[in-house]
Amino acid sequence: MWESTPFADLVRDALGQNGMTLRRLAEAAVDPQTKQSLGHNQLWKIGQGQPVKVLPWIVRAVAAATGKDVREVQLAAAEQYVGLTAGDPLGMGGESAAVVVAHVPGIRPADLPKVQELLRNWAADASRTGN
């Protein structure tokens, strides 16, 4: 059975850009918080979909190298290594709050009535209390 590799896809897509090499990509793979950097061998492993230790700084370094938003890279790593799709399928996030729901692949918003109810109740409570 074919497995989804969205984290690896981000690296492969970046390598597919004109003139990009693993070594050049590795130069940009620096976590802005810790200043730790990924080597080209580790990026190759990620791009091949091989198992790697996924740590927060590694995800941020991949985001820096690929020019993607950290949240997008976090979600891609979660899907590939944990098997859950995460996102805002209900469209309930906003400027002041992010709503991330982890679910099995293939779930639609209509399949999540309890989550919808919970989030609507939370939003109503938050608007009443001003939080």
Backbone hydrogen bonds, N-H to C=O, Kabsch-Sander energy under -0.5 kcal/mol:
donor,donor_aa,acceptor,acceptor_aa,energy
7,F,76,A,-0.7
9,D,5,T,-2.7
10,L,6,P,-1.5
11,V,7,F,-1.2
12,R,8,A,-2.7
13,D,9,D,-3.1
14,A,10,L,-1.9
15,L,11,V,-2.3
16,G,12,R,-1.4
17,Q,14,A,-1.1
20,M,17,Q,-2.3
25,L,21,T,-2.5
26,A,22,L,-2.5
27,E,23,R,-1.5
28,A,24,R,-0.9
28,A,25,L,-0.7
29,A,25,L,-0.7
29,A,26,A,-0.6
30,V,28,A,-2.0
31,D,36,Q,-3.0
35,K,31,D,-2.2
38,L,29,A,-2.4
43,L,39,G,-2.1
44,W,40,H,-2.2
45,K,41,N,-2.1
46,I,42,Q,-2.3
47,G,43,L,-2.9
48,Q,44,W,-1.7
49,G,46,I,-1.6
50,Q,45,K,-2.3
54,V,52,V,-0.7
55,L,53,K,-0.9
58,I,55,L,-0.6
59,V,55,L,-2.1
60,R,56,P,-2.3
61,A,57,W,-2.1
62,V,58,I,-2.4
63,A,59,V,-2.2
64,A,60,R,-2.3
65,A,61,A,-2.4
66,T,62,V,-2.5
67,G,63,A,-1.6
68,K,63,A,-1.1
73,V,69,D,-1.9
74,Q,70,V,-2.8
75,L,71,R,-2.4
76,A,72,E,-2.0
77,A,73,V,-2.5
78,A,74,Q,-2.4
79,E,75,L,-2.3
80,Q,76,A,-2.3
81,Y,77,A,-2.7
82,V,78,A,-2.1
83,G,78,A,-0.9
83,G,79,E,-0.9
84,L,78,A,-1.0
85,T,103,H,-3.3
87,G,101,V,-1.3
91,G,88,D,-1.6
94,G,97,A,-3.2
100,V,98,A,-0.6
101,V,87,G,-3.2
102,A,100,V,-0.5
103,H,85,T,-3.1
107,I,104,V,-1.4
111,D,108,R,-1.8
112,L,109,P,-1.9
116,Q,112,L,-2.4
117,E,113,P,-2.5
118,L,114,K,-2.5
119,L,115,V,-2.7
120,R,116,Q,-2.5
121,N,117,E,-2.5
122,W,118,L,-2.4
123,A,119,L,-2.7
124,A,120,R,-2.4
125,D,121,N,-2.5
126,A,122,W,-2.6
127,S,123,A,-2.2
128,R,124,A,-1.8
129,T,125,D,-2.1
130,G,126,A,-1.1
131,N,126,A,-1.5
